[in-house]
């Protein structure tokens, strides 16, 4: 019979698939002898079965649950009905993969009208007992019955206002007792049924609520954002309550074994006295720094430091630890690998290697490829900051980065305006899991409450979003949509700038500057090159892009798109003259001018690349892309070229194609107009000859696009070689170069063996190859691809991630055939998939030599190649 319920003593850390991350780690800490409150875990299999049964707990699960509850009661010596040893529990979710704030928690379960009095008598503290009860009524109502928290807050805030209480902790026992009665009426008002008084009913409903919450909207959004499968389910952890709200010698906190923002090797965390666990991450009160615990409870602080060190050494990674102090006794409620910024991830990985805790190979797995992008984004320019008007400097730097945008006050507004193309800054008193879609849509998040471990901070760091929390000198009014700060007011739509690295806010748009990379970043990237098998080149033709790519350790250029060089004003005139003129002399004159431009362009690119390989793709798009489109532009071009408007329109009509993606483009264009490719080859090799005379080495690689037959390639290769031989003869230089093709049609894949005999290299153009394999237009697929994804017709967008079964199979076939007939051939990938981590994993399994991507994706691609080696062992 399937086992659905495990005591903490029956599990271990390797059982995350079954017990979830939290349950497995609780079991592991129990095994290590750490002070963990006892409990048990309902497995992910129980969740999956529950959902498959349409929201019904099976008899097997219920039977095992009751049996485990009896054993749990015996171990603790407590029960739900005992007068002296009252059992109260927490119910928490815990998926295999950490999903902070995305799932639901209930504390103090087991309290009812009778048991709250027992707790008051046992502790001799009625205020504490009723504080626990009101929290249960709120959490249970929100999680299980989906009662809006504002329904409870209305009573709560009204009571505080009437009695002039600033803090929740000021409310006396009589007030909390009254609030509990009011909260019970909320159940009748909102869901027309009473709060359940039977503890076992509470437990069953709570467990079911956690299972249901696996499928709630915000959990699905978080999983989509982080590529977490939807079918793994969540476990449920039932754990004996310990109380951080039982007085001034009690408290609750969250701490990281290293700074999750910078990576510095210091304990980093916060705690609240006389509070329960959710108070810290909810951001309702601003907590104290963990270091102050040393003066308040020295022995508790010392014990916690020791536990933190033990857990980090055991898990070989920075840990995020939740703890509670009950009357100066420490309890550990959770540990997990801590969420961190990209900067911190780099620093921690490097430090752990240098401390001898992990290997370089293991370090590769400690940094998320997606997070590297956040290190490459700009920061605010120092001089611009000096002149900027300060809104606030009181905030906490919760997640680094520089962001500008227009203020919005709700997740809905953020999403709506972002979809309309606006950059927005989400400003809230605090965020909650319901705000996840708005947080995704925003450039930055700002809150007035909460600390460095609040919901806003943790989720923003995980997403790589700029975030500032705890701006105590701001008042954010989401009803009137106004922010009041010491110098004035701001309204929805006003522009602001947010510095997540410093915790500062500024009026208006502040200029930015490029990111600076730490020594840890440089060291880590050197290690990725040591571990990786695939080389990473860049797709680039402009000076800033080429310089950036080489700064990020690209090994060469995998794609220079020469068509981008034709769109300067003067160049476009000459290109149009070549296309539209009917007499040979005018066409040759235009071609000569273009040759001069191209020679200058190529000389500049090769000078930047030096001896590193540089692939130049010859002209690829159809000619009509260079022609005017609007009537005004047509009139202007006709005048420039001394043509009549009717002549120009006639020529435009002649060049029009019904399906240009499959039309007269790429090598097909050069079969009709061979002088185009000859001109480009001459420009390229003239520039190489010029640089060689200066003593510079170059490694040009000439790529013929869209080849589908061997004959297309050999005809054009012969013309290119003939032109280059003439340059060698006239300059007296021996010019070294390669000629290869871009594999981007299914037929090219099928005849790759024959093509490889003629080619020095292949480069897979995955954009066109995907279009032609599926018959999808990449430009139009966005209109329907989401329907395919939502209905699981496709699991991934094939233009973003390799379609292994289709496009991947074609590439694999082509690579195998090419290497069989030409073992020396170099093979690369230069489409969008060349920078996608999942795709890179599959390319690493093939006999491919390099991938090429945009310059700012190079570090991520390098890390993905290294991770592929570590994960696959090759």
TAQUI-V341836 format. One record per residue. N is the residue number from 1. RES is the residue in one letter. SS is DSSP state (2 for helix, 1 for strand, 0 for the rest). OMEGA is omega as a letter, one per 30 degrees, with the letter a starting at -180 (NA if undefined). D_LAST is the distance of its C-alpha to the last C-alpha in Angstrom with 2 decimals. Layout:
BEGIN
N_RES_SS_OMEGA_D_LAST, N_RES_SS_OMEGA_D_LAST
END
This chain:
BEGIN
1_X_0_l_39.69, 2_X_0_l_37.04, 3_X_0_a_37.27, 4_X_0_a_37.62, 5_X_1_a_38.91, 6_X_1_l_37.53, 7_X_1_l_39.39, 8_X_2_a_37.46, 9_X_2_a_37.78, 10_X_2_a_35.88, 11_X_0_l_32.59, 12_X_0_a_29.73, 13_X_2_a_27.01, 14_X_2_a_24.36, 15_X_2_a_26.73, 16_X_2_l_26.20, 17_X_2_a_25.72, 18_X_2_a_29.17, 19_X_2_a_31.05, 20_X_2_a_29.61, 21_X_2_a_28.49, 22_X_2_a_32.05, 23_X_2_a_33.09, 24_X_2_a_30.11, 25_X_2_l_30.67, 26_X_2_l_34.42, 27_X_2_a_33.90, 28_X_2_l_31.62, 29_X_2_l_34.22, 30_X_2_l_36.91, 31_X_2_l_35.05, 32_X_0_l_34.90, 33_X_0_l_38.66, 34_X_0_a_38.80, 35_X_0_a_41.86, 36_X_0_l_40.64, 37_X_0_a_43.36, 38_X_0_l_43.13, 39_X_1_l_42.15, 40_X_1_a_40.12, 41_X_1_l_37.52, 42_X_1_a_37.78, 43_X_0_l_34.36, 44_X_2_l_32.40, 45_X_2_l_33.28, 46_X_2_l_36.91, 47_X_2_a_36.34, 48_X_2_l_34.69, 49_X_2_l_37.51, 50_X_2_a_40.10, 51_X_2_l_38.96, 52_X_2_a_38.79, 53_X_0_l_42.32, 54_X_0_l_43.59, 55_X_0_l_43.99, 56_X_0_l_45.43, 57_X_0_a_44.57, 58_X_0_l_44.65, 59_X_2_a_47.13, 60_X_2_l_44.36, 61_X_2_a_42.96, 62_X_2_l_46.50, 63_X_2_l_47.45, 64_X_2_l_44.43, 65_X_2_a_45.01, 66_X_2_l_48.64, 67_X_2_a_47.81, 68_X_2_l_45.24, 69_X_2_l_47.77, 70_X_2_a_50.40, 71_X_2_l_48.11, 72_X_2_l_47.16, 73_X_2_l_50.88, 74_X_2_a_51.62, 75_X_2_a_48.91, 76_X_2_a_50.19, 77_X_0_a_53.83, 78_X_0_l_54.15, 79_X_1_a_54.89, 80_X_0_a_55.56, 81_X_0_a_59.26, 82_X_0_l_59.97, 83_X_0_a_62.61, 84_X_0_a_61.47, 85_X_0_a_57.73, 86_X_1_l_56.62, 87_X_0_l_53.01, 88_X_0_a_51.36, 89_X_1_l_47.70, 90_X_1_l_45.13, 91_X_1_a_43.03, 92_X_1_l_39.69, 93_X_1_l_36.80, 94_X_1_l_33.20, 95_X_1_l_30.27, 96_X_0_a_26.74, 97_X_0_a_25.85, 98_X_0_l_28.43, 99_X_0_a_30.88, 100_X_0_l_33.47, 101_X_0_a_36.93, 102_X_0_a_35.95, 103_X_0_a_37.34, 104_X_0_a_40.77, 105_X_1_l_42.33, 106_X_1_l_45.75, 107_X_1_l_47.46, 108_X_1_a_50.65, 109_X_1_a_50.56, 110_X_0_l_53.46, 111_X_0_l_56.12, 112_X_0_a_59.11, 113_X_2_a_62.76, 114_X_2_a_63.54, 115_X_2_l_60.49, 116_X_2_l_60.70, 117_X_2_l_64.13, 118_X_2_a_62.84, 119_X_2_l_60.15, 120_X_2_l_62.85, 121_X_2_a_65.08, 122_X_2_a_62.34, 123_X_2_a_61.15, 124_X_0_a_64.58, 125_X_0_a_62.94, 126_X_2_a_63.79, 127_X_2_l_62.12, 128_X_2_a_58.74, 129_X_2_a_59.17, 130_X_2_l_60.09, 131_X_2_l_57.38, 132_X_2_a_54.86, 133_X_2_a_56.67, 134_X_2_l_56.79, 135_X_2_l_53.04, 136_X_2_a_52.43, 137_X_2_l_54.80, 138_X_2_a_52.96, 139_X_2_a_49.38, 140_X_2_l_50.28, 141_X_2_a_52.22, 142_X_2_a_49.49, 143_X_2_a_46.52, 144_X_2_a_48.26, 145_X_2_l_51.06, 146_X_0_l_49.60, 147_X_0_a_52.76, 148_X_0_a_52.27, 149_X_2_a_52.21, 150_X_2_l_54.91, 151_X_2_l_57.29, 152_X_2_a_57.13, 153_X_2_l_56.95, 154_X_2_l_60.22, 155_X_2_a_62.09, 156_X_2_a_60.13, 157_X_2_l_60.66, 158_X_2_l_64.27, 159_X_2_a_65.05, 160_X_2_a_63.53, 161_X_2_a_65.43, 162_X_2_a_68.69, 163_X_2_l_68.54, 164_X_0_l_67.07, 165_X_0_l_63.98, 166_X_0_a_61.18, 167_X_0_l_58.62, 168_X_2_a_57.67, 169_X_2_l_58.35, 170_X_2_a_62.00, 171_X_0_a_62.83, 172_X_0_a_65.01, 173_X_2_a_64.91, 174_X_2_l_67.68, 175_X_2_l_65.79, 176_X_2_l_62.56, 177_X_2_l_64.62, 178_X_2_l_66.19, 179_X_2_l_62.82, 180_X_2_l_61.54, 181_X_2_l_64.53, 182_X_2_l_63.90, 183_X_2_l_60.22, 184_X_2_l_61.26, 185_X_2_l_63.47, 186_X_2_l_60.47, 187_X_2_a_59.03, 188_X_2_a_62.23, 189_X_2_a_62.40, 190_X_2_a_58.82, 191_X_2_l_57.87, 192_X_0_l_61.31, 193_X_0_a_60.38, 194_X_0_l_60.66, 195_X_0_a_58.03, 196_X_0_a_57.30, 197_X_0_a_59.11, 198_X_0_a_57.53, 199_X_2_a_54.44, 200_X_2_l_52.70, 201_X_2_l_53.16, 202_X_2_a_51.69, 203_X_2_a_48.62, 204_X_2_a_48.05, 205_X_2_l_48.54, 206_X_2_l_46.22, 207_X_2_l_43.41, 208_X_2_a_43.90, 209_X_2_l_43.96, 210_X_2_l_40.57, 211_X_2_l_39.13, 212_X_2_a_40.84, 213_X_2_l_39.57, 214_X_0_a_36.01, 215_X_0_a_37.23, 216_X_0_a_39.31, 217_X_2_a_38.91, 218_X_2_l_37.63, 219_X_2_l_34.93, 220_X_2_l_33.77, 221_X_2_a_33.85, 222_X_2_l_31.74, 223_X_2_l_29.13, 224_X_2_a_29.08, 225_X_2_a_28.73, 226_X_0_l_25.78, 227_X_0_l_24.00, 228_X_0_a_24.99, 229_X_0_a_25.58, 230_X_0_a_29.30, 231_X_0_a_29.20, 232_X_0_l_28.08, 233_X_0_l_31.57, 234_X_1_l_32.88, 235_X_1_l_34.21, 236_X_1_l_37.69, 237_X_1_l_38.57, 238_X_1_a_42.21, 239_X_1_l_43.07, 240_X_1_l_46.32, 241_X_0_l_47.73, 242_X_0_a_48.27, 243_X_0_l_50.41, 244_X_0_a_49.80, 245_X_0_a_52.92, 246_X_0_l_55.32, 247_X_0_a_56.89, 248_X_0_l_56.54, 249_X_0_l_54.71, 250_X_0_l_52.00, 251_X_1_a_49.25, 252_X_1_a_45.79, 253_X_1_l_42.85, 254_X_1_l_39.24, 255_X_1_l_37.37, 256_X_1_a_33.99, 257_X_0_l_32.94, 258_X_0_a_32.15, 259_X_0_a_33.54, 260_X_0_l_31.58, 261_X_0_a_32.95, 262_X_0_a_32.38, 263_X_0_a_30.05, 264_X_0_a_32.77, 265_X_0_l_32.70, 266_X_0_l_35.99, 267_X_0_a_37.03, 268_X_1_a_37.56, 269_X_1_a_39.52, 270_X_1_l_42.80, 271_X_1_l_45.31, 272_X_1_l_48.62, 273_X_1_l_51.50, 274_X_0_a_53.28, 275_X_0_l_50.66, 276_X_0_a_48.30, 277_X_0_a_44.53, 278_X_2_a_44.43, 279_X_2_a_46.90, 280_X_2_a_44.32, 281_X_2_l_41.69, 282_X_2_l_44.40, 283_X_0_a_45.62, 284_X_0_l_49.29, 285_X_0_l_50.20, 286_X_0_a_48.69, 287_X_0_l_47.45, 288_X_1_l_47.75, 289_X_1_a_45.11, 290_X_2_a_43.67, 291_X_2_a_45.03, 292_X_2_l_48.60, 293_X_2_a_48.05, 294_X_2_l_48.43, 295_X_2_a_52.08, 296_X_2_l_52.83, 297_X_0_a_51.28, 298_X_2_a_50.09, 299_X_2_l_49.14, 300_X_2_l_47.17, 301_X_2_a_45.32, 302_X_2_l_44.55, 303_X_2_a_43.29, 304_X_2_l_41.07, 305_X_2_l_39.54, 306_X_2_l_38.78, 307_X_2_a_37.22, 308_X_2_l_35.10, 309_X_2_l_33.73, 310_X_2_a_33.08, 311_X_2_l_31.18, 312_X_2_l_28.96, 313_X_2_a_28.10, 314_X_2_a_27.52, 315_X_2_l_25.27, 316_X_0_l_23.55, 317_X_0_l_24.35, 318_X_0_a_27.47, 319_X_1_l_29.69, 320_X_1_a_32.20, 321_X_1_l_35.08, 322_X_1_a_38.15, 323_X_1_l_41.17, 324_X_1_l_44.85, 325_X_1_l_47.73, 326_X_1_a_50.67, 327_X_0_l_53.70, 328_X_0_l_51.66, 329_X_1_a_49.23, 330_X_1_l_45.51, 331_X_1_l_43.36, 332_X_1_a_39.66, 333_X_1_a_39.11, 334_X_1_l_35.45, 335_X_1_l_32.32, 336_X_1_l_29.12, 337_X_1_a_26.46, 338_X_0_l_28.63, 339_X_0_a_28.47, 340_X_0_l_28.45, 341_X_0_l_28.80, 342_X_2_l_25.99, 343_X_2_l_27.83, 344_X_2_a_28.04, 345_X_2_l_24.39, 346_X_2_a_23.46, 347_X_2_a_26.19, 348_X_2_l_25.43, 349_X_2_a_21.71, 350_X_2_a_22.75, 351_X_2_a_25.65, 352_X_2_l_23.77, 353_X_2_a_21.43, 354_X_2_l_24.56, 355_X_0_l_26.42, 356_X_0_a_23.88, 357_X_0_a_23.31, 358_X_0_l_19.56, 359_X_0_l_16.70, 360_X_2_a_15.44, 361_X_2_l_12.15, 362_X_2_l_14.49, 363_X_2_a_16.69, 364_X_2_a_14.32, 365_X_2_a_15.11, 366_X_2_a_18.80, 367_X_0_l_19.49, 368_X_0_a_19.91, 369_X_2_a_18.88, 370_X_2_a_22.26, 371_X_2_a_24.19, 372_X_2_l_23.32, 373_X_2_a_25.80, 374_X_2_l_28.56, 375_X_2_a_28.09, 376_X_0_a_28.68, 377_X_0_a_31.95, 378_X_0_l_35.36, 379_X_1_a_37.73, 380_X_1_l_41.51, 381_X_0_a_43.21, 382_X_2_a_45.23, 383_X_2_l_48.47, 384_X_2_l_48.34, 385_X_2_a_48.03, 386_X_2_a_51.15, 387_X_2_a_53.15, 388_X_0_l_51.82, 389_X_0_a_54.02, 390_X_1_l_52.65, 391_X_1_a_52.63, 392_X_1_l_51.22, 393_X_0_a_49.67, 394_X_0_a_49.85, 395_X_0_l_46.56, 396_X_1_a_43.48, 397_X_1_a_40.30, 398_X_1_l_38.22, 399_X_1_a_35.37, 400_X_0_l_35.16, 401_X_0_l_35.59, 402_X_1_a_38.54, 403_X_1_l_39.88, 404_X_1_l_43.08, 405_X_1_a_44.70, 406_X_1_a_47.68, 407_X_1_l_48.65, 408_X_1_a_48.34, 409_X_0_a_49.40, 410_X_0_l_47.69, 411_X_2_a_44.32, 412_X_2_l_46.07, 413_X_2_l_47.40, 414_X_2_a_44.04, 415_X_2_a_42.35, 416_X_2_a_45.28, 417_X_2_l_45.61, 418_X_2_l_41.89, 419_X_2_l_41.85, 420_X_0_l_44.81, 421_X_0_a_42.84, 422_X_0_l_44.27, 423_X_0_a_42.39, 424_X_1_l_43.64, 425_X_1_a_43.83, 426_X_1_l_44.26, 427_X_1_a_46.93, 428_X_1_l_47.81, 429_X_0_l_49.57, 430_X_0_l_46.37, 431_X_0_l_43.60, 432_X_0_a_42.82, 433_X_2_l_40.16, 434_X_2_a_42.42, 435_X_2_a_41.78, 436_X_2_a_38.04, 437_X_2_l_38.42, 438_X_2_l_40.74, 439_X_2_l_38.38, 440_X_2_a_35.59, 441_X_2_a_38.09, 442_X_0_l_39.39, 443_X_0_a_38.49, 444_X_1_l_39.52, 445_X_1_l_41.17, 446_X_1_l_44.25, 447_X_1_l_46.05, 448_X_0_a_49.19, 449_X_0_l_48.32, 450_X_0_a_45.37, 451_X_0_a_43.30, 452_X_0_l_39.79, 453_X_0_l_38.57, 454_X_0_l_40.58, 455_X_2_a_39.21, 456_X_2_a_39.31, 457_X_2_a_37.44, 458_X_2_a_34.60, 459_X_2_l_34.02, 460_X_2_l_34.39, 461_X_2_l_31.83, 462_X_2_a_29.34, 463_X_2_a_30.07, 464_X_0_a_30.18, 465_X_0_l_33.88, 466_X_1_a_36.56, 467_X_1_l_38.88, 468_X_1_a_42.06, 469_X_1_l_43.69, 470_X_0_l_46.96, 471_X_0_a_49.11, 472_X_0_a_52.29, 473_X_0_l_54.61, 474_X_0_l_53.79, 475_X_1_a_55.43, 476_X_1_a_53.46, 477_X_1_a_55.77, 478_X_0_l_53.81, 479_X_0_a_57.06, 480_X_0_l_58.89, 481_X_0_l_55.67, 482_X_1_l_56.54, 483_X_1_l_54.96, 484_X_1_l_57.53, 485_X_1_a_56.66, 486_X_0_a_58.94, 487_X_0_a_59.62, 488_X_1_a_60.22, 489_X_1_l_58.66, 490_X_1_a_55.85, 491_X_1_l_55.70, 492_X_0_a_53.24, 493_X_0_l_52.04, 494_X_0_a_52.63, 495_X_1_l_49.84, 496_X_1_l_48.24, 497_X_1_a_45.42, 498_X_1_l_43.24, 499_X_1_a_41.59, 500_X_0_l_39.13, 501_X_0_a_38.30, 502_X_0_a_41.98, 503_X_0_a_43.42, 504_X_1_l_45.95, 505_X_1_a_47.44, 506_X_1_l_49.36, 507_X_1_l_51.75, 508_X_0_a_50.63, 509_X_0_l_47.69, 510_X_0_a_46.45, 511_X_0_a_44.69, 512_X_1_l_41.06, 513_X_1_a_39.05, 514_X_0_l_35.40, 515_X_0_l_33.12, 516_X_0_a_32.74, 517_X_0_a_29.48, 518_X_0_l_29.53, 519_X_2_l_28.21, 520_X_2_l_25.79, 521_X_2_a_24.42, 522_X_2_l_24.14, 523_X_2_a_22.48, 524_X_2_a_19.94, 525_X_2_l_19.09, 526_X_2_l_18.80, 527_X_2_l_16.22, 528_X_2_l_14.19, 529_X_2_l_14.30, 530_X_2_a_13.21, 531_X_2_a_10.07, 532_X_0_l_9.25, 533_X_0_l_7.92, 534_X_0_l_10.50, 535_X_1_l_14.06, 536_X_1_l_16.67, 537_X_1_a_20.16, 538_X_1_l_23.21, 539_X_1_a_25.80, 540_X_0_l_29.05, 541_X_0_l_32.42, 542_X_0_a_34.61, 543_X_2_a_35.06, 544_X_2_a_34.22, 545_X_2_a_30.97, 546_X_2_l_29.86, 547_X_2_l_30.85, 548_X_2_a_29.08, 549_X_2_l_25.80, 550_X_2_l_25.90, 551_X_2_l_26.94, 552_X_0_l_23.74, 553_X_0_l_21.68, 554_X_0_a_21.17, 555_X_0_l_20.41, 556_X_0_l_23.02, 557_X_1_a_24.74, 558_X_1_l_23.10, 559_X_1_l_26.36, 560_X_1_a_29.98, 561_X_1_a_32.17, 562_X_2_l_35.40, 563_X_2_l_37.47, 564_X_2_a_37.37, 565_X_2_a_39.40, 566_X_2_a_42.30, 567_X_0_l_43.44, 568_X_0_a_45.40, 569_X_2_a_49.12, 570_X_2_a_50.20, 571_X_2_a_47.18, 572_X_2_l_47.62, 573_X_2_a_51.26, 574_X_2_l_50.36, 575_X_2_l_47.67, 576_X_2_l_50.26, 577_X_2_l_52.82, 578_X_2_a_50.58, 579_X_2_a_49.92, 580_X_2_a_53.50, 581_X_0_a_55.74, 582_X_0_a_57.41, 583_X_0_a_58.58, 584_X_2_a_56.39, 585_X_2_l_57.61, 586_X_2_l_56.67, 587_X_2_a_53.21, 588_X_2_l_52.64, 589_X_2_l_53.92, 590_X_2_a_51.54, 591_X_2_l_48.61, 592_X_2_l_49.61, 593_X_2_l_49.67, 594_X_2_l_46.22, 595_X_2_l_44.99, 596_X_2_l_46.35, 597_X_2_a_44.63, 598_X_2_l_41.29, 599_X_2_l_41.66, 600_X_2_a_42.19, 601_X_2_a_39.22, 602_X_2_l_36.81, 603_X_2_a_38.21, 604_X_2_a_37.56, 605_X_2_a_33.94, 606_X_2_l_33.17, 607_X_2_l_35.00, 608_X_2_a_32.74, 609_X_2_a_29.55, 610_X_0_a_30.72, 611_X_0_a_28.40, 612_X_0_a_25.42, 613_X_1_a_24.67, 614_X_1_a_26.84, 615_X_1_l_26.85, 616_X_1_l_30.29, 617_X_1_l_30.82, 618_X_0_a_34.32, 619_X_0_a_36.68, 620_X_0_a_35.31, 621_X_0_l_37.79, 622_X_0_a_41.03, 623_X_2_a_44.14, 624_X_2_l_45.91, 625_X_2_a_43.58, 626_X_2_a_45.48, 627_X_0_l_48.87, 628_X_0_a_51.13, 629_X_0_a_51.28, 630_X_0_a_54.16, 631_X_2_a_57.77, 632_X_2_a_58.35, 633_X_2_l_55.36, 634_X_2_l_56.52, 635_X_2_a_59.98, 636_X_2_a_58.60, 637_X_2_l_56.36, 638_X_2_l_59.26, 639_X_2_l_61.44, 640_X_2_a_58.84, 641_X_0_l_58.43, 642_X_0_l_62.12, 643_X_0_l_61.55, 644_X_0_l_63.42, 645_X_2_a_61.73, 646_X_2_l_62.35, 647_X_2_a_60.75, 648_X_2_l_57.65, 649_X_2_l_57.47, 650_X_2_a_57.87, 651_X_2_l_54.92, 652_X_2_l_52.76, 653_X_2_l_53.71, 654_X_2_a_52.82, 655_X_2_a_49.30, 656_X_0_l_48.78, 657_X_0_l_46.11, 658_X_0_a_45.90, 659_X_0_a_42.11, 660_X_2_l_40.89, 661_X_2_a_37.19, 662_X_2_a_37.76, 663_X_0_a_40.53, 664_X_0_a_41.54, 665_X_0_l_38.63, 666_X_0_a_35.81, 667_X_2_l_36.27, 668_X_2_l_39.14, 669_X_2_a_41.09, 670_X_2_l_40.64, 671_X_2_l_41.89, 672_X_2_a_45.08, 673_X_0_a_45.15, 674_X_2_a_43.33, 675_X_2_l_45.02, 676_X_2_a_42.75, 677_X_2_l_39.54, 678_X_2_l_41.51, 679_X_2_a_42.86, 680_X_2_l_39.44, 681_X_2_l_38.06, 682_X_2_l_41.22, 683_X_2_a_40.92, 684_X_2_a_37.33, 685_X_2_l_38.07, 686_X_2_l_41.40, 687_X_2_l_39.68, 688_X_2_l_37.19, 689_X_2_l_40.20, 690_X_2_a_41.96, 691_X_2_l_39.12, 692_X_2_l_38.65, 693_X_2_l_42.38, 694_X_0_l_41.79, 695_X_0_l_39.23, 696_X_0_l_36.16, 697_X_0_l_33.05, 698_X_0_l_31.58, 699_X_1_a_28.68, 700_X_1_l_29.90, 701_X_1_a_28.08, 702_X_1_a_30.47, 703_X_1_l_29.23, 704_X_1_a_31.49, 705_X_0_l_31.01, 706_X_0_l_31.53, 707_X_0_l_31.60, 708_X_0_l_32.14, 709_X_0_l_33.62, 710_X_2_a_33.01, 711_X_2_l_36.63, 712_X_2_a_36.35, 713_X_2_a_33.73, 714_X_2_l_35.59, 715_X_2_a_38.93, 716_X_2_l_37.71, 717_X_2_a_35.60, 718_X_2_a_38.79, 719_X_2_a_40.88, 720_X_2_a_38.42, 721_X_2_l_38.19, 722_X_2_l_41.96, 723_X_2_a_42.43, 724_X_2_l_40.06, 725_X_2_l_41.84, 726_X_2_l_45.09, 727_X_2_l_43.74, 728_X_2_a_42.59, 729_X_2_a_46.08, 730_X_2_a_47.90, 731_X_2_a_45.93, 732_X_0_a_45.46, 733_X_0_l_41.81, 734_X_0_a_38.72, 735_X_0_a_36.37, 736_X_0_a_32.64, 737_X_1_l_30.89, 738_X_1_l_28.52, 739_X_1_l_29.49, 740_X_1_a_27.15, 741_X_1_l_27.33, 742_X_1_l_26.23, 743_X_1_a_25.03, 744_X_0_l_26.73, 745_X_0_l_28.77, 746_X_2_a_27.82, 747_X_2_l_29.75, 748_X_2_l_27.74, 749_X_2_a_24.59, 750_X_2_a_26.52, 751_X_0_a_27.77, 752_X_2_a_24.65, 753_X_2_l_24.83, 754_X_2_l_28.39, 755_X_2_a_27.77, 756_X_2_l_24.93, 757_X_0_a_27.56, 758_X_0_a_29.55, 759_X_0_l_27.00, 760_X_0_l_25.29, 761_X_1_l_22.81, 762_X_1_l_22.07, 763_X_1_a_21.75, 764_X_1_l_21.55, 765_X_0_a_24.35, 766_X_2_l_23.26, 767_X_2_l_26.59, 768_X_2_l_28.75, 769_X_2_l_26.35, 770_X_2_l_26.42, 771_X_2_a_30.19, 772_X_2_l_30.84, 773_X_2_a_28.65, 774_X_2_a_30.35, 775_X_0_l_33.65, 776_X_0_l_33.52, 777_X_0_a_34.94, 778_X_2_a_32.70, 779_X_2_a_35.89, 780_X_2_a_37.57, 781_X_2_a_34.82, 782_X_0_a_35.37, 783_X_0_a_38.70, 784_X_0_a_37.27, 785_X_2_l_33.54, 786_X_2_l_34.35, 787_X_2_l_36.47, 788_X_2_a_33.56, 789_X_2_a_31.38, 790_X_2_l_34.26, 791_X_0_l_35.01, 792_X_0_l_31.38, 793_X_0_l_31.72, 794_X_0_l_28.57, 795_X_0_l_26.16, 796_X_0_l_24.96, 797_X_0_a_26.62, 798_X_0_l_24.88, 799_X_0_l_25.91, 800_X_0_a_23.98, 801_X_0_a_20.89, 802_X_0_l_19.39, 803_X_0_a_21.30, 804_X_2_a_18.50, 805_X_2_a_21.08, 806_X_2_a_23.21, 807_X_2_l_22.11, 808_X_2_l_18.41, 809_X_2_l_19.49, 810_X_2_l_21.56, 811_X_2_l_18.82, 812_X_2_l_16.51, 813_X_2_a_19.62, 814_X_2_l_20.49, 815_X_2_a_17.18, 816_X_2_a_17.27, 817_X_2_a_20.97, 818_X_2_a_20.78, 819_X_2_l_18.26, 820_X_2_a_20.41, 821_X_2_l_23.56, 822_X_0_a_22.41, 823_X_0_a_19.25, 824_X_0_a_20.08, 825_X_0_l_20.36, 826_X_1_a_18.69, 827_X_1_l_17.52, 828_X_1_l_17.53, 829_X_1_a_18.54, 830_X_0_l_21.64, 831_X_0_a_23.19, 832_X_2_a_23.36, 833_X_2_l_20.07, 834_X_2_l_18.41, 835_X_2_a_19.15, 836_X_0_a_18.52, 837_X_2_a_15.76, 838_X_2_l_15.53, 839_X_2_a_15.48, 840_X_2_l_12.82, 841_X_2_a_10.43, 842_X_2_l_11.37, 843_X_2_l_11.46, 844_X_2_l_7.84, 845_X_0_a_7.47, 846_X_0_l_10.21, 847_X_0_l_11.13, 848_X_0_a_12.53, 849_X_0_a_13.17, 850_X_1_l_14.64, 851_X_1_l_16.25, 852_X_1_a_19.83, 853_X_1_l_21.87, 854_X_1_a_25.12, 855_X_2_a_25.47, 856_X_2_l_25.74, 857_X_2_a_22.51, 858_X_2_a_20.56, 859_X_2_l_19.98, 860_X_2_l_18.81, 861_X_2_l_16.46, 862_X_2_l_15.05, 863_X_2_l_14.61, 864_X_2_l_13.10, 865_X_2_l_10.35, 866_X_2_l_9.79, 867_X_2_l_10.19, 868_X_2_l_7.68, 869_X_2_a_4.91, 870_X_2_a_7.32, 871_X_2_a_8.15, 872_X_2_a_5.45, 873_X_0_l_3.82, 874_X_0_NA_0.00
END
